[in-house]
Amino acid sequence: FCGALLLGFAPEAAAAIGIIGGADGPTAILVTKTLAPQLLGPIAIAAYSYMALIPIIQPPFMKLLTTKKERSVVMANLRPVSKVEKVVVTLLVVLLVPDAAPLVGFLMLGNLFNVCGVTERLSKTAQNELCNILTIFLGVSVGATADAATFLSKDTVFIIVLGLCAFCFATCGGLLFGKLMYWLTGGKINPLIGSAGVSAVPMAARVSNMVGQQENPANFLLMHAMGPNVAGVIGSAVPAGIFLQFFK
């Protein structure tokens, strides 16, 4: 956000660009559509490009910022999570940041389908047919906005570079916080799960698991990494709500 302002973007456009670092495509699209619709094509393509490149971008930082001992940590089994805990997060976020309600609400609607126990058919539809249909419409509609006049410009280059820098900072920040948790817990937390704190679900969690297994084949970090991964979805929705509140 600050980098976009320094490069001369309007505050509304800078807010939309700032969301790219969370690697959350739908959130970036919603904020951009509301605040800077003329940049929808470049921002959407940049956000989804980084999500696709996670297996290339993140591992070098993971190996640079962690030691072999830290990457080899085998974490304890996860505790059971109640259905109430899975649903109550929606109420907390909506009360704190009302403008984030559409983002978190749609995320948790699928969660509610899954955990309530009485809408199995709706849950399967949302996970498969509906998700695939929406993906097709999303790709077509975003592609239709990427005309040459908008996309082939210096602003697009700035957006892609800013997004890449933000994503790298987010990855490094998660790893460093993971190292802090490793130290505070006496070595019970594997810092690799910190890199999954971006919103790219489940790719970032899979990369954390992959790098952990390279050091210790018996190490399974996938479900542990899904915690910060889903938290990244919520975490990107909150600043998006704040941006919308200030600039809409």
C-alpha positions as CSV (number, residue, x, y, z in Angstrom):
1,F,0.0,0.0,0.0
2,C,2.7,2.4,1.0
3,G,4.8,1.5,-2.1
4,A,1.9,2.1,-4.4
5,L,1.4,5.6,-2.9
6,L,5.1,6.4,-3.3
7,L,4.8,5.3,-7.0
8,G,2.0,7.8,-7.6
9,F,-1.1,5.6,-7.4
10,A,-4.3,7.1,-6.0
11,P,-5.1,6.0,-2.4
12,E,-8.0,3.9,-3.7
13,A,-5.8,2.1,-6.2
14,A,-3.0,1.7,-3.6
15,A,-5.5,0.0,-1.3
16,A,-6.5,-2.5,-4.0
17,I,-2.8,-3.2,-4.9
18,G,-2.0,-3.6,-1.2
19,I,-4.3,-6.7,-0.9
20,I,-2.2,-8.6,-3.4
21,G,0.4,-9.4,-0.8
22,G,-2.1,-11.6,1.0
23,A,-2.3,-13.9,-2.1
24,D,-6.1,-13.9,-1.9
25,G,-7.6,-13.7,-5.3
26,P,-11.3,-13.2,-4.4
27,T,-10.5,-10.5,-1.8
28,A,-8.2,-8.7,-4.3
29,I,-11.0,-8.8,-6.9
30,L,-13.7,-7.5,-4.5
31,V,-11.6,-4.6,-3.2
32,T,-10.4,-3.7,-6.8
33,K,-13.9,-3.9,-8.2
34,T,-15.1,-1.5,-5.5
35,L,-12.2,1.0,-5.3
36,A,-10.3,0.8,-8.6
37,P,-12.2,-1.1,-11.3
38,Q,-9.9,0.1,-14.0
39,L,-7.1,-2.0,-12.5
40,L,-9.1,-5.2,-12.1
41,G,-7.3,-7.2,-14.9
42,P,-3.7,-6.5,-13.8
43,I,-4.4,-7.0,-10.1
44,A,-6.4,-10.2,-10.5
45,I,-3.7,-11.7,-12.8
46,A,-0.9,-10.6,-10.4
47,A,-2.7,-12.1,-7.4
48,Y,-3.4,-15.5,-9.0
49,S,0.1,-15.6,-10.6
50,Y,1.7,-15.5,-7.2
51,M,-0.6,-18.2,-5.9
52,A,0.4,-20.5,-8.8
53,L,4.1,-19.7,-8.2
54,I,4.1,-20.5,-4.5
55,P,6.1,-23.7,-4.9
56,I,8.8,-21.6,-6.7
57,I,8.8,-18.4,-4.6
58,Q,8.5,-19.7,-1.0
59,P,11.0,-22.6,-0.6
60,P,14.2,-20.5,-1.0
61,F,13.0,-18.2,1.8
62,M,12.0,-21.2,3.9
63,K,15.5,-22.7,3.6
64,L,17.2,-19.3,4.1
65,L,15.4,-18.3,7.3
66,T,15.2,-21.6,9.0
67,T,17.8,-24.2,10.2
68,K,17.8,-27.9,9.3
69,K,16.9,-28.7,13.0
70,E,13.9,-26.3,12.9
71,R,12.7,-27.7,9.6
72,S,12.9,-31.3,11.0
73,V,10.6,-30.6,14.0
74,V,7.7,-33.1,14.2
75,M,4.7,-31.4,15.7
76,A,2.2,-33.1,18.1
77,N,-1.2,-34.2,17.1
78,L,-3.8,-31.5,16.7
79,R,-6.5,-31.2,19.3
80,P,-10.2,-31.7,18.3
81,V,-11.9,-28.5,17.3
82,S,-15.6,-28.0,18.3
83,K,-18.3,-27.0,15.8
84,V,-18.9,-23.9,17.8
85,E,-15.3,-22.8,17.4
86,K,-15.5,-23.3,13.6
87,V,-18.5,-21.0,13.4
88,V,-17.9,-18.3,16.0
89,V,-15.0,-16.7,14.1
90,T,-17.5,-15.3,11.7
91,L,-19.3,-13.3,14.4
92,L,-16.1,-12.0,15.8
93,V,-14.7,-10.7,12.5
94,V,-18.1,-9.2,11.3
95,L,-18.4,-7.4,14.6
96,L,-14.9,-6.0,14.5
97,V,-14.8,-5.1,10.8
98,P,-18.4,-5.0,9.3
99,D,-17.1,-4.2,5.8
100,A,-15.4,-7.6,5.8
101,A,-18.7,-9.4,6.3
102,P,-19.2,-10.4,2.6
103,L,-15.7,-11.9,2.4
104,V,-15.7,-13.8,5.7
105,G,-19.4,-14.6,5.4
106,F,-19.1,-16.5,2.1
107,L,-16.0,-18.3,3.4
108,M,-17.8,-19.4,6.6
109,L,-21.1,-20.2,4.7
110,G,-19.2,-23.1,3.1
111,N,-17.8,-24.0,6.5
112,L,-21.3,-23.9,8.0
113,F,-22.6,-26.3,5.3
114,N,-19.8,-28.7,6.2
115,V,-20.1,-28.7,10.0
116,C,-23.8,-28.3,10.7
117,G,-24.5,-32.0,9.8
118,V,-27.8,-31.5,7.9
119,T,-26.7,-30.0,4.5
120,E,-24.4,-32.7,3.1
121,R,-25.8,-32.3,-0.4
122,L,-25.3,-28.5,-0.3
123,S,-21.8,-29.0,1.0
124,K,-20.8,-31.4,-1.8
125,T,-22.3,-29.0,-4.4
126,A,-20.4,-26.0,-3.0
127,Q,-17.1,-28.0,-3.0
128,N,-17.5,-29.3,-6.5
129,E,-20.0,-28.2,-9.1
130,L,-20.6,-24.7,-7.8
131,C,-16.9,-24.0,-7.2
132,N,-16.0,-25.2,-10.7
133,I,-18.8,-23.1,-12.3
134,L,-17.8,-20.0,-10.4
135,T,-14.1,-20.5,-11.4
136,I,-15.0,-20.5,-15.1
137,F,-17.1,-17.4,-14.8
138,L,-14.4,-15.7,-12.7
139,G,-11.7,-16.5,-15.3
140,V,-13.8,-15.3,-18.2
141,S,-14.9,-12.1,-16.6
142,V,-11.5,-11.1,-15.3
143,G,-9.9,-12.0,-18.7
144,A,-12.5,-9.7,-20.4
145,T,-11.2,-6.7,-18.5
146,A,-7.6,-7.3,-19.4
147,D,-7.6,-5.1,-22.5
148,A,-4.3,-4.0,-24.0
149,A,-4.7,-0.3,-23.1
150,T,-4.9,-1.2,-19.4
151,F,-2.7,-4.2,-19.2
152,L,0.3,-3.1,-21.4
153,S,1.4,-0.2,-19.3
154,K,4.0,0.8,-16.7
155,D,1.4,0.7,-14.0
156,T,0.9,-3.0,-14.6
157,V,4.6,-3.6,-14.2
158,F,4.6,-1.6,-10.9
159,I,1.6,-3.7,-9.7
160,I,3.3,-7.0,-10.5
161,V,6.6,-5.9,-8.8
162,L,4.8,-4.5,-5.7
163,G,2.7,-7.6,-5.4
164,L,5.8,-9.9,-5.6
165,C,7.6,-7.8,-3.0
166,A,4.6,-7.9,-0.7
167,F,4.2,-11.6,-1.1
168,C,7.9,-12.2,-0.3
169,F,7.6,-10.0,2.8
170,A,4.5,-11.9,3.9
171,T,6.3,-15.2,3.5
172,C,9.4,-14.0,5.5
173,G,7.2,-12.4,8.2
174,G,5.4,-15.7,8.7
175,L,8.6,-17.7,8.9
176,L,10.2,-15.3,11.4
177,F,7.0,-15.4,13.5
178,G,7.2,-19.2,13.3
179,K,10.8,-19.1,14.6
180,L,9.6,-16.9,17.5
181,M,6.9,-19.6,18.3
182,Y,9.6,-22.3,18.0
183,W,11.7,-20.5,20.6
184,L,8.7,-19.7,22.9
185,T,7.5,-23.3,22.9
186,G,10.9,-24.8,23.4
187,G,11.0,-26.3,19.9
188,K,7.5,-27.7,19.6
189,I,6.4,-25.5,16.7
190,N,8.0,-26.1,13.2
191,P,8.6,-22.6,11.8
192,L,7.8,-23.8,8.3
193,I,4.1,-23.6,9.0
194,G,4.5,-19.8,9.3
195,S,5.0,-19.4,5.5
196,A,1.5,-20.8,5.1
197,G,0.1,-17.6,6.7
198,V,-0.8,-16.2,3.3
199,S,-4.2,-16.8,1.9
200,A,-3.4,-19.3,-0.9
201,V,-5.3,-22.3,0.4
202,P,-4.2,-25.1,0.3
203,M,-1.1,-24.6,-1.9
204,A,0.9,-22.7,0.8
205,A,0.2,-25.5,3.4
206,R,1.2,-28.1,0.9
207,V,4.6,-26.4,0.3
208,S,5.2,-26.2,4.0
209,N,4.5,-30.0,4.2
210,M,6.7,-30.7,1.2
211,V,9.7,-28.7,2.5
212,G,9.3,-30.4,5.9
213,Q,9.3,-33.8,4.4
214,Q,12.5,-33.1,2.5
215,E,14.3,-32.8,5.8
216,N,12.3,-35.5,7.6
217,P,10.3,-37.9,5.5
218,A,8.2,-38.9,8.6
219,N,7.1,-35.3,9.1
220,F,3.6,-34.4,8.2
221,L,2.9,-30.7,8.6
222,L,-0.1,-30.4,6.2
223,M,-2.9,-30.1,8.8
224,H,-0.8,-28.0,11.1
225,A,0.0,-25.6,8.2
226,M,-3.7,-25.4,7.3
227,G,-4.2,-23.4,10.6
228,P,-2.2,-20.4,9.6
229,N,-3.3,-20.9,6.0
230,V,-7.0,-20.5,6.8
231,A,-6.0,-17.7,9.3
232,G,-4.4,-16.0,6.2
233,V,-7.8,-16.0,4.5
234,I,-9.4,-14.3,7.5
235,G,-6.3,-12.0,7.9
236,S,-6.5,-10.7,4.3
237,A,-10.3,-10.1,4.7
238,V,-9.8,-7.9,7.7
239,P,-7.5,-5.3,6.1
240,A,-9.7,-5.5,3.0
241,G,-12.6,-4.5,5.1
242,I,-10.6,-1.7,6.6
243,F,-9.6,-0.4,3.2
244,L,-13.2,-0.5,2.0
245,Q,-14.3,1.3,5.1
246,F,-11.8,4.2,4.6
247,F,-11.9,4.6,0.8
248,K,-15.3,3.4,-0.4
